[in-house]
Amino acid sequence: MPYEADLDREVFSKSVDTESGKLSVKIMSYNEGARKLQISRERQDKDGVLKFAKLGRLTKEEVESILPLIQEAQAQM
């Protein structure tokens, strides 16, 4: 079954700005299925435009900034 964007539902979404861009915490549900946590990173390019980047490793400060968002999201899973 191919992916259909209209079946993907965002249940929760919050983000935090970092010195290099933005970290987002989301709860997604596809086709009314199980709710799943998604963490993503966006970095600013030289023109200041945010672009998707691999999440990779997090600094202690980044973890501390998104941990409350993860806990808030967990309550909605």
N, CA, C and O atoms as a Tripos MOL2 file, in Angstrom:
@<TRIPOS>MOLECULE
protein
  308   307    77     0     0
PROTEIN
NO_CHARGES

@<TRIPOS>ATOM
      1 N           0.8410   -1.1640    0.0000 N.3       1 MET1
      2 CA          0.0000    0.0000    0.0000 C.3       1 MET1
      3 C           0.8960    1.2400    0.0000 C.2       1 MET1
      4 O           1.6980    1.4030    0.9190 O.2       1 MET1
      5 N           0.7870    2.1070   -0.9860 N.am      2 PRO2
      6 CA          1.6230    3.3120   -1.0380 C.3       2 PRO2
      7 C           1.1960    4.3310    0.0230 C.2       2 PRO2
      8 O           0.0550    4.3400    0.4850 O.2       2 PRO2
      9 N           2.1340    5.1700    0.3840 N.am      3 TYR3
     10 CA          1.8720    6.2350    1.3620 C.3       3 TYR3
     11 C           0.9000    7.2530    0.7790 C.2       3 TYR3
     12 O           1.0380    7.6730   -0.3690 O.2       3 TYR3
     13 N          -0.0860    7.6430    1.5880 N.am      4 GLU4
     14 CA         -1.0460    8.6720    1.1930 C.3       4 GLU4
     15 C          -1.0070    9.7820    2.2350 C.2       4 GLU4
     16 O          -1.3850    9.5710    3.3870 O.2       4 GLU4
     17 N          -0.5520   10.9510    1.8340 N.am      5 ALA5
     18 CA         -0.3730   12.0740    2.7560 C.3       5 ALA5
     19 C          -1.6630   12.4710    3.4630 C.2       5 ALA5
     20 O          -1.6170   12.9110    4.6120 O.2       5 ALA5
     21 N          -2.8090   12.3280    2.8070 N.am      6 ASP6
     22 CA         -4.0660   12.7410    3.4360 C.3       6 ASP6
     23 C          -4.4890   11.8160    4.5830 C.2       6 ASP6
     24 O          -5.3890   12.1630    5.3480 O.2       6 ASP6
     25 N          -3.8540   10.6490    4.7150 N.am      7 LEU7
     26 CA         -4.1430    9.7390    5.8290 C.3       7 LEU7
     27 C          -3.2380    9.9890    7.0380 C.2       7 LEU7
     28 O          -3.4720    9.4430    8.1160 O.2       7 LEU7
     29 N          -2.2060   10.8150    6.8560 N.am      8 ASP8
     30 CA         -1.2530   11.1180    7.9260 C.3       8 ASP8
     31 C          -1.8030   12.2820    8.7360 C.2       8 ASP8
     32 O          -2.0120   13.3700    8.2000 O.2       8 ASP8
     33 N          -2.0410   12.0580   10.0310 N.am      9 ARG9
     34 CA         -2.6520   13.0760   10.8850 C.3       9 ARG9
     35 C          -1.6740   13.4950   11.9830 C.2       9 ARG9
     36 O          -1.0750   12.6550   12.6530 O.2       9 ARG9
     37 N          -1.5260   14.8100   12.1530 N.am     10 GLU10
     38 CA         -0.6820   15.3640   13.2060 C.3      10 GLU10
     39 C          -1.5300   15.5660   14.4540 C.2      10 GLU10
     40 O          -2.4580   16.3760   14.4580 O.2      10 GLU10
     41 N          -1.2070   14.8260   15.5150 N.am     11 VAL11
     42 CA         -1.9750   14.8690   16.7530 C.3      11 VAL11
     43 C          -1.4400   15.9500   17.6930 C.2      11 VAL11
     44 O          -2.2060   16.5930   18.4110 O.2      11 VAL11
     45 N          -0.1260   16.1430   17.6830 N.am     12 PHE12
     46 CA          0.5490   17.0830   18.5940 C.3      12 PHE12
     47 C           1.7630   17.6350   17.8680 C.2      12 PHE12
     48 O           2.4310   16.9090   17.1320 O.2      12 PHE12
     49 N           2.0500   18.9050   18.0680 N.am     13 SER13
     50 CA          3.2450   19.4870   17.4550 C.3      13 SER13
     51 C           3.6960   20.7130   18.2350 C.2      13 SER13
     52 O           2.9390   21.6670   18.4150 O.2      13 SER13
     53 N           4.9260   20.6690   18.6880 N.am     14 LYS14
     54 CA          5.5550   21.8220   19.3410 C.3      14 LYS14
     55 C           7.0210   21.8210   18.9420 C.2      14 LYS14
     56 O           7.5980   20.7740   18.6500 O.2      14 LYS14
     57 N           7.6120   23.0040   18.9330 N.am     15 SER15
     58 CA          9.0220   23.0920   18.5780 C.3      15 SER15
     59 C           9.7250   24.1080   19.4630 C.2      15 SER15
     60 O           9.0980   24.9360   20.1220 O.2      15 SER15
     61 N          11.0420   24.0160   19.4550 N.am     16 VAL16
     62 CA         11.8700   24.9180   20.2440 C.3      16 VAL16
     63 C          12.9970   25.4140   19.3310 C.2      16 VAL16
     64 O          13.5770   24.6480   18.5610 O.2      16 VAL16
     65 N          13.2880   26.7060   19.4360 N.am     17 ASP17
     66 CA         14.3750   27.2880   18.6620 C.3      17 ASP17
     67 C          15.7000   27.0020   19.3570 C.2      17 ASP17
     68 O          15.8040   27.0810   20.5810 O.2      17 ASP17
     69 N          16.7070   26.6700   18.5610 N.am     18 THR18
     70 CA         18.0590   26.4600   19.0690 C.3      18 THR18
     71 C          18.9690   27.4800   18.4030 C.2      18 THR18
     72 O          18.5320   28.2340   17.5340 O.2      18 THR18
     73 N          20.2290   27.5040   18.8070 N.am     19 GLU19
     74 CA         21.1380   28.4940   18.2050 C.3      19 GLU19
     75 C          21.4100   28.2040   16.7380 C.2      19 GLU19
     76 O          21.7810   29.1090   15.9910 O.2      19 GLU19
     77 N          21.2330   26.9570   16.3130 N.am     20 SER20
     78 CA         21.5060   26.6340   14.9100 C.3      20 SER20
     79 C          20.2480   26.3910   14.0820 C.2      20 SER20
     80 O          20.3400   26.1490   12.8790 O.2      20 SER20
     81 N          19.0760   26.4530   14.7080 N.am     21 GLY21
     82 CA         17.8490   26.1990   13.9580 C.3      21 GLY21
     83 C          16.6720   25.9080   14.8540 C.2      21 GLY21
     84 O          16.3460   26.6960   15.7430 O.2      21 GLY21
     85 N          16.0200   24.7530   14.6180 N.am     22 LYS22
     86 CA         14.7950   24.4210   15.3480 C.3      22 LYS22
     87 C          14.6870   22.9050   15.5160 C.2      22 LYS22
     88 O          15.0240   22.1450   14.6080 O.2      22 LYS22
     89 N          14.2120   22.4750   16.6870 N.am     23 LEU23
     90 CA         13.9030   21.0710   16.9580 C.3      23 LEU23
     91 C          12.3960   20.9620   17.1430 C.2      23 LEU23
     92 O          11.7930   21.7620   17.8580 O.2      23 LEU23
     93 N          11.7870   19.9650   16.4960 N.am     24 SER24
     94 CA         10.3390   19.7760   16.5800 C.3      24 SER24
     95 C          10.0070   18.4180   17.1570 C.2      24 SER24
     96 O          10.6610   17.4220   16.8480 O.2      24 SER24
     97 N           8.9840   18.3860   17.9980 N.am     25 VAL25
     98 CA          8.4650   17.1510   18.5710 C.3      25 VAL25
     99 C           7.0220   17.0340   18.1180 C.2      25 VAL25
    100 O           6.2200   17.9430   18.3330 O.2      25 VAL25
    101 N           6.6910   15.9090   17.4880 N.am     26 LYS26
    102 CA          5.3360   15.6960   16.9720 C.3      26 LYS26
    103 C           4.8490   14.3050   17.3490 C.2      26 LYS26
    104 O           5.6350   13.3790   17.5490 O.2      26 LYS26
    105 N           3.5330   14.1880   17.4380 N.am     27 ILE27
    106 CA          2.8760   12.8920   17.5190 C.3      27 ILE27
    107 C           2.0990   12.7580   16.2160 C.2      27 ILE27
    108 O           1.2790   13.6110   15.8790 O.2      27 ILE27
    109 N           2.3660   11.6790   15.4920 N.am     28 MET28
    110 CA          1.7160   11.4380   14.2040 C.3      28 MET28
    111 C           0.9370   10.1240   14.2700 C.2      28 MET28
    112 O           1.3030    9.1980   14.9940 O.2      28 MET28
    113 N          -0.1480   10.0710   13.4930 N.am     29 SER29
    114 CA         -0.9470    8.8540   13.3820 C.3      29 SER29
    115 C          -1.3000    8.6660   11.9120 C.2      29 SER29
    116 O          -1.8740    9.5540   11.2830 O.2      29 SER29
    117 N          -0.9550    7.5100   11.3770 N.am     30 TYR30
    118 CA         -1.2420    7.2340    9.9660 C.3      30 TYR30
    119 C          -2.4360    6.3000    9.8530 C.2      30 TYR30
    120 O          -2.4360    5.2120   10.4280 O.2      30 TYR30
    121 N          -3.4440    6.7220    9.1180 N.am     31 ASN31
    122 CA         -4.6410    5.9140    8.8680 C.3      31 ASN31
    123 C          -5.2910    5.4600   10.1770 C.2      31 ASN31
    124 O          -5.7000    4.3070   10.3110 O.2      31 ASN31
    125 N          -5.3810    6.3830   11.1420 N.am     32 GLU32
    126 CA         -5.9760    6.1230   12.4590 C.3      32 GLU32
    127 C          -5.2640    4.9980   13.2040 C.2      32 GLU32
    128 O          -5.8550    4.3470   14.0650 O.2      32 GLU32
    129 N          -3.9910    4.7710   12.8710 N.am     33 GLY33
    130 CA         -3.2010    3.7310   13.5270 C.3      33 GLY33
    131 C          -2.5780    4.2400   14.8160 C.2      33 GLY33
    132 O          -3.0000    5.2530   15.3730 O.2      33 GLY33
    133 N          -1.5690    3.5200   15.2760 N.am     34 ALA34
    134 CA         -0.8830    3.8550   16.5210 C.3      34 ALA34
    135 C          -0.2430    5.2370   16.4250 C.2      34 ALA34
    136 O           0.2750    5.6250   15.3780 O.2      34 ALA34
    137 N          -0.2900    5.9610   17.5210 N.am     35 ARG35
    138 CA          0.3520    7.2730   17.5850 C.3      35 ARG35
    139 C           1.8420    7.0670   17.8280 C.2      35 ARG35
    140 O           2.2430    6.2640   18.6710 O.2      35 ARG35
    141 N           2.6550    7.8040   17.0760 N.am     36 LYS36
    142 CA          4.1090    7.6420   17.1610 C.3      36 LYS36
    143 C           4.7800    8.9890   17.3070 C.2      36 LYS36
    144 O           4.3530    9.9850   16.7240 O.2      36 LYS36
    145 N           5.8580    9.0010   18.1100 N.am     37 LEU37
    146 CA          6.6310   10.2090   18.3630 C.3      37 LEU37
    147 C           7.6150   10.4400   17.2170 C.2      37 LEU37
    148 O           8.2930    9.5170   16.7670 O.2      37 LEU37
    149 N           7.6770   11.6760   16.7600 N.am     38 GLN38
    150 CA          8.6200   12.0630   15.7130 C.3      38 GLN38
    151 C           9.4050   13.2730   16.2000 C.2      38 GLN38
    152 O           8.8130   14.2650   16.6270 O.2      38 GLN38
    153 N          10.7260   13.2010   16.1400 N.am     39 ILE39
    154 CA         11.5850   14.3270   16.5010 C.3      39 ILE39
    155 C          12.3750   14.6970   15.2530 C.2      39 ILE39
    156 O          12.9930   13.8370   14.6250 O.2      39 ILE39
    157 N          12.3550   15.9670   14.8990 N.am     40 SER40
    158 CA         13.0790   16.3930   13.7010 C.3      40 SER40
    159 C          13.8710   17.6700   13.9680 C.2      40 SER40
    160 O          13.6000   18.4170   14.9080 O.2      40 SER40
    161 N          14.8580   17.8880   13.1060 N.am     41 ARG41
    162 CA         15.7290   19.0560   13.2230 C.3      41 ARG41
    163 C          15.6730   19.8490   11.9210 C.2      41 ARG41
    164 O          15.6340   19.2820   10.8290 O.2      41 ARG41
    165 N          15.6700   21.1560   12.0600 N.am     42 GLU42
    166 CA         15.8040   22.0500   10.9160 C.3      42 GLU42
    167 C          16.9720   22.9830   11.2230 C.2      42 GLU42
    168 O          17.0560   23.5430   12.3160 O.2      42 GLU42
    169 N          17.8630   23.1460   10.2620 N.am     43 ARG43
    170 CA         19.0190   24.0390   10.4210 C.3      43 ARG43
    171 C          18.8740   25.2410    9.5000 C.2      43 ARG43
    172 O          18.2950   25.1490    8.4180 O.2      43 ARG43
    173 N          19.4120   26.3680    9.9500 N.am     44 GLN44
    174 CA         19.3930   27.5670    9.1190 C.3      44 GLN44
    175 C          20.5570   27.5410    8.1470 C.2      44 GLN44
    176 O          21.6920   27.2520    8.5250 O.2      44 GLN44
    177 N          20.2610   27.8460    6.8810 N.am     45 ASP45
    178 CA         21.3490   27.9580    5.9190 C.3      45 ASP45
    179 C          21.9200   29.3740    5.9820 C.2      45 ASP45
    180 O          21.4930   30.1760    6.8130 O.2      45 ASP45
    181 N          22.8690   29.6820    5.1220 N.am     46 LYS46
    182 CA         23.5290   30.9890    5.1810 C.3      46 LYS46
    183 C          22.5890   32.1580    4.9140 C.2      46 LYS46
    184 O          22.8920   33.2970    5.2700 O.2      46 LYS46
    185 N          21.4410   31.8760    4.2830 N.am     47 ASP47
    186 CA         20.4490   32.9200    4.0220 C.3      47 ASP47
    187 C          19.3980   33.0130    5.1210 C.2      47 ASP47
    188 O          18.4820   33.8310    5.0280 O.2      47 ASP47
    189 N          19.5150   32.1820    6.1700 N.am     48 GLY48
    190 CA         18.5710   32.2050    7.2770 C.3      48 GLY48
    191 C          17.3250   31.3740    7.0560 C.2      48 GLY48
    192 O          16.3920   31.4350    7.8570 O.2      48 GLY48
    193 N          17.2900   30.5880    5.9690 N.am     49 VAL49
    194 CA         16.1350   29.7430    5.6590 C.3      49 VAL49
    195 C          16.2990   28.3940    6.3710 C.2      49 VAL49
    196 O          17.3650   27.7810    6.3110 O.2      49 VAL49
    197 N          15.2380   27.9420    7.0420 N.am     50 LEU50
    198 CA         15.2850   26.6530    7.7290 C.3      50 LEU50
    199 C          15.1430   25.5180    6.7250 C.2      50 LEU50
    200 O          14.2690   25.5460    5.8590 O.2      50 LEU50
    201 N          16.0220   24.5090    6.8510 N.am     51 LYS51
    202 CA         15.9920   23.3360    5.9790 C.3      51 LYS51
    203 C          16.1120   22.0840    6.8270 C.2      51 LYS51
    204 O          16.8330   22.0590    7.8250 O.2      51 LYS51
    205 N          15.3870   21.0280    6.4130 N.am     52 PHE52
    206 CA         15.4080   19.7540    7.1270 C.3      52 PHE52
    207 C          16.8350   19.2130    7.1860 C.2      52 PHE52
    208 O          17.5870   19.3170    6.2160 O.2      52 PHE52
    209 N          17.2050   18.6320    8.3380 N.am     53 ALA53
    210 CA         18.5120   18.0040    8.5200 C.3      53 ALA53
    211 C          18.3260   16.7300    9.3360 C.2      53 ALA53
    212 O          17.3460   16.5890   10.0680 O.2      53 ALA53
    213 N          19.2690   15.8080    9.2060 N.am     54 LYS54
    214 CA         19.2170   14.6010   10.0290 C.3      54 LYS54
    215 C          19.2640   15.0050   11.4980 C.2      54 LYS54
    216 O          19.9640   15.9470   11.8680 O.2      54 LYS54
    217 N          18.5220   14.2940   12.3230 N.am     55 LEU55
    218 CA         18.5010   14.6250   13.7470 C.3      55 LEU55
    219 C          19.8750   14.3830   14.3570 C.2      55 LEU55
    220 O          20.3880   15.2400   15.0760 O.2      55 LEU55
    221 N          20.4740   13.2380   14.0840 N.am     56 GLY56
    222 CA         21.8100   12.9540   14.6000 C.3      56 GLY56
    223 C          21.8760   12.9800   16.1120 C.2      56 GLY56
    224 O          20.9280   12.5940   16.7970 O.2      56 GLY56
    225 N          22.9780   13.4260   16.6130 N.am     57 ARG57
    226 CA         23.1870   13.4870   18.0620 C.3      57 ARG57
    227 C          22.7090   14.8240   18.6010 C.2      57 ARG57
    228 O          22.7450   15.8490   17.9200 O.2      57 ARG57
    229 N          22.2540   14.7760   19.8650 N.am     58 LEU58
    230 CA         21.7630   15.9830   20.5330 C.3      58 LEU58
    231 C          22.7330   16.4090   21.6210 C.2      58 LEU58
    232 O          23.3120   15.5670   22.3080 O.2      58 LEU58
    233 N          22.9120   17.7090   21.7780 N.am     59 THR59
    234 CA         23.7070   18.2110   22.8980 C.3      59 THR59
    235 C          22.8630   18.1250   24.1650 C.2      59 THR59
    236 O          21.6500   17.9280   24.1050 O.2      59 THR59
    237 N          23.5130   18.2720   25.2980 N.am     60 LYS60
    238 CA         22.7890   18.2560   26.5710 C.3      60 LYS60
    239 C          21.7420   19.3690   26.6000 C.2      60 LYS60
    240 O          20.6260   19.1580   27.0750 O.2      60 LYS60
    241 N          22.0950   20.5520   26.0960 N.am     61 GLU61
    242 CA         21.1750   21.6760   26.0840 C.3      61 GLU61
    243 C          19.9620   21.3880   25.2000 C.2      61 GLU61
    244 O          18.8400   21.7560   25.5480 O.2      61 GLU61
    245 N          20.1830   20.7290   24.0520 N.am     62 GLU62
    246 CA         19.0700   20.3920   23.1650 C.3      62 GLU62
    247 C          18.1300   19.3850   23.8240 C.2      62 GLU62
    248 O          16.9090   19.5030   23.7260 O.2      62 GLU62
    249 N          18.7120   18.4000   24.4930 N.am     63 VAL63
    250 CA         17.9020   17.4040   25.2040 C.3      63 VAL63
    251 C          17.0700   18.0850   26.2860 C.2      63 VAL63
    252 O          15.8780   17.8110   26.4310 O.2      63 VAL63
    253 N          17.7040   18.9690   27.0380 N.am     64 GLU64
    254 CA         16.9880   19.6720   28.1100 C.3      64 GLU64
    255 C          15.8700   20.5470   27.5550 C.2      64 GLU64
    256 O          14.8510   20.7410   28.2180 O.2      64 GLU64
    257 N          16.0480   21.0760   26.3500 N.am     65 SER65
    258 CA         15.0150   21.9570   25.7860 C.3      65 SER65
    259 C          13.8240   21.1850   25.2270 C.2      65 SER65
    260 O          12.7030   21.6940   25.2490 O.2      65 SER65
    261 N          14.0420   19.9580   24.7220 N.am     66 ILE66
    262 CA         12.9070   19.2090   24.1550 C.3      66 ILE66
    263 C          12.2990   18.2010   25.1160 C.2      66 ILE66
    264 O          11.2070   17.6930   24.8620 O.2      66 ILE66
    265 N          12.9850   17.9000   26.2170 N.am     67 LEU67
    266 CA         12.4480   16.9200   27.1600 C.3      67 LEU67
    267 C          11.0520   17.2840   27.6710 C.2      67 LEU67
    268 O          10.1930   16.4030   27.7230 O.2      67 LEU67
    269 N          10.7820   18.5410   28.0520 N.am     68 PRO68
    270 CA          9.4050   18.8770   28.4620 C.3      68 PRO68
    271 C           8.3910   18.6690   27.3340 C.2      68 PRO68
    272 O           7.2470   18.2950   27.5940 O.2      68 PRO68
    273 N           8.8020   18.9080   26.0830 N.am     69 LEU69
    274 CA          7.9050   18.6960   24.9540 C.3      69 LEU69
    275 C           7.6230   17.2110   24.7560 C.2      69 LEU69
    276 O           6.4980   16.8290   24.4360 O.2      69 LEU69
    277 N           8.6360   16.3790   24.9440 N.am     70 ILE70
    278 CA          8.4580   14.9290   24.8310 C.3      70 ILE70
    279 C           7.4930   14.4410   25.9120 C.2      70 ILE70
    280 O           6.6110   13.6230   25.6490 O.2      70 ILE70
    281 N           7.6690   14.9480   27.1180 N.am     71 GLN71
    282 CA          6.7940   14.5370   28.2120 C.3      71 GLN71
    283 C           5.3520   14.9920   27.9660 C.2      71 GLN71
    284 O           4.4120   14.2570   28.2730 O.2      71 GLN71
    285 N           5.1740   16.1730   27.4250 N.am     72 GLU72
    286 CA          3.8410   16.6660   27.0810 C.3      72 GLU72
    287 C           3.2230   15.8130   25.9730 C.2      72 GLU72
    288 O           2.0370   15.4870   26.0110 O.2      72 GLU72
    289 N           4.0360   15.4640   25.0010 N.am     73 ALA73
    290 CA          3.5540   14.6310   23.8890 C.3      73 ALA73
    291 C           3.1840   13.2300   24.3780 C.2      73 ALA73
    292 O           2.2020   12.6420   23.9250 O.2      73 ALA73
    293 N           3.9840   12.7040   25.3090 N.am     74 GLN74
    294 CA          3.7350   11.3560   25.8250 C.3      74 GLN74
    295 C           2.3480   11.2500   26.4350 C.2      74 GLN74
    296 O           1.7100   10.2010   26.3410 O.2      74 GLN74
    297 N           1.8770   12.3070   27.0510 N.am     75 ALA75
    298 CA          0.5420   12.3070   27.6620 C.3      75 ALA75
    299 C          -0.5660   12.1560   26.6270 C.2      75 ALA75
    300 O          -1.6890   11.7880   26.9700 O.2      75 ALA75
    301 N          -0.2560   12.4390   25.3590 N.am     76 GLN76
    302 CA         -1.2730   12.3450   24.3080 C.3      76 GLN76
    303 C          -1.1390   11.0710   23.4630 C.2      76 GLN76
    304 O          -1.8370   10.9010   22.4640 O.2      76 GLN76
    305 N          -0.2440   10.1950   23.8770 N.am     77 MET77
    306 CA         -0.0680    8.9400   23.1190 C.3      77 MET77
    307 C          -1.0200    7.8790   23.6220 C.2      77 MET77
    308 O          -1.0220    6.7590   23.1110 O.2      77 MET77
@<TRIPOS>BOND
     1     1     2 1
     2     2     3 1
     3     3     4 2
     4     3     5 am
     5     5     6 1
     6     6     7 1
     7     7     8 2
     8     7     9 am
     9     9    10 1
    10    10    11 1
    11    11    12 2
    12    11    13 am
    13    13    14 1
    14    14    15 1
    15    15    16 2
    16    15    17 am
    17    17    18 1
    18    18    19 1
    19    19    20 2
    20    19    21 am
    21    21    22 1
    22    22    23 1
    23    23    24 2
    24    23    25 am
    25    25    26 1
    26    26    27 1
    27    27    28 2
    28    27    29 am
    29    29    30 1
    30    30    31 1
    31    31    32 2
    32    31    33 am
    33    33    34 1
    34    34    35 1
    35    35    36 2
    36    35    37 am
    37    37    38 1
    38    38    39 1
    39    39    40 2
    40    39    41 am
    41    41    42 1
    42    42    43 1
    43    43    44 2
    44    43    45 am
    45    45    46 1
    46    46    47 1
    47    47    48 2
    48    47    49 am
    49    49    50 1
    50    50    51 1
    51    51    52 2
    52    51    53 am
    53    53    54 1
    54    54    55 1
    55    55    56 2
    56    55    57 am
    57    57    58 1
    58    58    59 1
    59    59    60 2
    60    59    61 am
    61    61    62 1
    62    62    63 1
    63    63    64 2
    64    63    65 am
    65    65    66 1
    66    66    67 1
    67    67    68 2
    68    67    69 am
    69    69    70 1
    70    70    71 1
    71    71    72 2
    72    71    73 am
    73    73    74 1
    74    74    75 1
    75    75    76 2
    76    75    77 am
    77    77    78 1
    78    78    79 1
    79    79    80 2
    80    79    81 am
    81    81    82 1
    82    82    83 1
    83    83    84 2
    84    83    85 am
    85    85    86 1
    86    86    87 1
    87    87    88 2
    88    87    89 am
    89    89    90 1
    90    90    91 1
    91    91    92 2
    92    91    93 am
    93    93    94 1
    94    94    95 1
    95    95    96 2
    96    95    97 am
    97    97    98 1
    98    98    99 1
    99    99   100 2
   100    99   101 am
   101   101   102 1
   102   102   103 1
   103   103   104 2
   104   103   105 am
   105   105   106 1
   106   106   107 1
   107   107   108 2
   108   107   109 am
   109   109   110 1
   110   110   111 1
   111   111   112 2
   112   111   113 am
   113   113   114 1
   114   114   115 1
   115   115   116 2
   116   115   117 am
   117   117   118 1
   118   118   119 1
   119   119   120 2
   120   119   121 am
   121   121   122 1
   122   122   123 1
   123   123   124 2
   124   123   125 am
   125   125   126 1
   126   126   127 1
   127   127   128 2
   128   127   129 am
   129   129   130 1
   130   130   131 1
   131   131   132 2
   132   131   133 am
   133   133   134 1
   134   134   135 1
   135   135   136 2
   136   135   137 am
   137   137   138 1
   138   138   139 1
   139   139   140 2
   140   139   141 am
   141   141   142 1
   142   142   143 1
   143   143   144 2
   144   143   145 am
   145   145   146 1
   146   146   147 1
   147   147   148 2
   148   147   149 am
   149   149   150 1
   150   150   151 1
   151   151   152 2
   152   151   153 am
   153   153   154 1
   154   154   155 1
   155   155   156 2
   156   155   157 am
   157   157   158 1
   158   158   159 1
   159   159   160 2
   160   159   161 am
   161   161   162 1
   162   162   163 1
   163   163   164 2
   164   163   165 am
   165   165   166 1
   166   166   167 1
   167   167   168 2
   168   167   169 am
   169   169   170 1
   170   170   171 1
   171   171   172 2
   172   171   173 am
   173   173   174 1
   174   174   175 1
   175   175   176 2
   176   175   177 am
   177   177   178 1
   178   178   179 1
   179   179   180 2
   180   179   181 am
   181   181   182 1
   182   182   183 1
   183   183   184 2
   184   183   185 am
   185   185   186 1
   186   186   187 1
   187   187   188 2
   188   187   189 am
   189   189   190 1
   190   190   191 1
   191   191   192 2
   192   191   193 am
   193   193   194 1
   194   194   195 1
   195   195   196 2
   196   195   197 am
   197   197   198 1
   198   198   199 1
   199   199   200 2
   200   199   201 am
   201   201   202 1
   202   202   203 1
   203   203   204 2
   204   203   205 am
   205   205   206 1
   206   206   207 1
   207   207   208 2
   208   207   209 am
   209   209   210 1
   210   210   211 1
   211   211   212 2
   212   211   213 am
   213   213   214 1
   214   214   215 1
   215   215   216 2
   216   215   217 am
   217   217   218 1
   218   218   219 1
   219   219   220 2
   220   219   221 am
   221   221   222 1
   222   222   223 1
   223   223   224 2
   224   223   225 am
   225   225   226 1
   226   226   227 1
   227   227   228 2
   228   227   229 am
   229   229   230 1
   230   230   231 1
   231   231   232 2
   232   231   233 am
   233   233   234 1
   234   234   235 1
   235   235   236 2
   236   235   237 am
   237   237   238 1
   238   238   239 1
   239   239   240 2
   240   239   241 am
   241   241   242 1
   242   242   243 1
   243   243   244 2
   244   243   245 am
   245   245   246 1
   246   246   247 1
   247   247   248 2
   248   247   249 am
   249   249   250 1
   250   250   251 1
   251   251   252 2
   252   251   253 am
   253   253   254 1
   254   254   255 1
   255   255   256 2
   256   255   257 am
   257   257   258 1
   258   258   259 1
   259   259   260 2
   260   259   261 am
   261   261   262 1
   262   262   263 1
   263   263   264 2
   264   263   265 am
   265   265   266 1
   266   266   267 1
   267   267   268 2
   268   267   269 am
   269   269   270 1
   270   270   271 1
   271   271   272 2
   272   271   273 am
   273   273   274 1
   274   274   275 1
   275   275   276 2
   276   275   277 am
   277   277   278 1
   278   278   279 1
   279   279   280 2
   280   279   281 am
   281   281   282 1
   282   282   283 1
   283   283   284 2
   284   283   285 am
   285   285   286 1
   286   286   287 1
   287   287   288 2
   288   287   289 am
   289   289   290 1
   290   290   291 1
   291   291   292 2
   292   291   293 am
   293   293   294 1
   294   294   295 1
   295   295   296 2
   296   295   297 am
   297   297   298 1
   298   298   299 1
   299   299   300 2
   300   299   301 am
   301   301   302 1
   302   302   303 1
   303   303   304 2
   304   303   305 am
   305   305   306 1
   306   306   307 1
   307   307   308 2
@<TRIPOS>SUBSTRUCTURE
     1 MET1         2 RESIDUE 1 A MET
     2 PRO2         6 RESIDUE 1 A PRO
     3 TYR3        10 RESIDUE 1 A TYR
     4 GLU4        14 RESIDUE 1 A GLU
     5 ALA5        18 RESIDUE 1 A ALA
     6 ASP6        22 RESIDUE 1 A ASP
     7 LEU7        26 RESIDUE 1 A LEU
     8 ASP8        30 RESIDUE 1 A ASP
     9 ARG9        34 RESIDUE 1 A ARG
    10 GLU10       38 RESIDUE 1 A GLU
    11 VAL11       42 RESIDUE 1 A VAL
    12 PHE12       46 RESIDUE 1 A PHE
    13 SER13       50 RESIDUE 1 A SER
    14 LYS14       54 RESIDUE 1 A LYS
    15 SER15       58 RESIDUE 1 A SER
    16 VAL16       62 RESIDUE 1 A VAL
    17 ASP17       66 RESIDUE 1 A ASP
    18 THR18       70 RESIDUE 1 A THR
    19 GLU19       74 RESIDUE 1 A GLU
    20 SER20       78 RESIDUE 1 A SER
    21 GLY21       82 RESIDUE 1 A GLY
    22 LYS22       86 RESIDUE 1 A LYS
    23 LEU23       90 RESIDUE 1 A LEU
    24 SER24       94 RESIDUE 1 A SER
    25 VAL25       98 RESIDUE 1 A VAL
    26 LYS26      102 RESIDUE 1 A LYS
    27 ILE27      106 RESIDUE 1 A ILE
    28 MET28      110 RESIDUE 1 A MET
    29 SER29      114 RESIDUE 1 A SER
    30 TYR30      118 RESIDUE 1 A TYR
    31 ASN31      122 RESIDUE 1 A ASN
    32 GLU32      126 RESIDUE 1 A GLU
    33 GLY33      130 RESIDUE 1 A GLY
    34 ALA34      134 RESIDUE 1 A ALA
    35 ARG35      138 RESIDUE 1 A ARG
    36 LYS36      142 RESIDUE 1 A LYS
    37 LEU37      146 RESIDUE 1 A LEU
    38 GLN38      150 RESIDUE 1 A GLN
    39 ILE39      154 RESIDUE 1 A ILE
    40 SER40      158 RESIDUE 1 A SER
    41 ARG41      162 RESIDUE 1 A ARG
    42 GLU42      166 RESIDUE 1 A GLU
    43 ARG43      170 RESIDUE 1 A ARG
    44 GLN44      174 RESIDUE 1 A GLN
    45 ASP45      178 RESIDUE 1 A ASP
    46 LYS46      182 RESIDUE 1 A LYS
    47 ASP47      186 RESIDUE 1 A ASP
    48 GLY48      190 RESIDUE 1 A GLY
    49 VAL49      194 RESIDUE 1 A VAL
    50 LEU50      198 RESIDUE 1 A LEU
    51 LYS51      202 RESIDUE 1 A LYS
    52 PHE52      206 RESIDUE 1 A PHE
    53 ALA53      210 RESIDUE 1 A ALA
    54 LYS54      214 RESIDUE 1 A LYS
    55 LEU55      218 RESIDUE 1 A LEU
    56 GLY56      222 RESIDUE 1 A GLY
    57 ARG57      226 RESIDUE 1 A ARG
    58 LEU58      230 RESIDUE 1 A LEU
    59 THR59      234 RESIDUE 1 A THR
    60 LYS60      238 RESIDUE 1 A LYS
    61 GLU61      242 RESIDUE 1 A GLU
    62 GLU62      246 RESIDUE 1 A GLU
    63 VAL63      250 RESIDUE 1 A VAL
    64 GLU64      254 RESIDUE 1 A GLU
    65 SER65      258 RESIDUE 1 A SER
    66 ILE66      262 RESIDUE 1 A ILE
    67 LEU67      266 RESIDUE 1 A LEU
    68 PRO68      270 RESIDUE 1 A PRO
    69 LEU69      274 RESIDUE 1 A LEU
    70 ILE70      278 RESIDUE 1 A ILE
    71 GLN71      282 RESIDUE 1 A GLN
    72 GLU72      286 RESIDUE 1 A GLU
    73 ALA73      290 RESIDUE 1 A ALA
    74 GLN74      294 RESIDUE 1 A GLN
    75 ALA75      298 RESIDUE 1 A ALA
    76 GLN76      302 RESIDUE 1 A GLN
    77 MET77      306 RESIDUE 1 A MET
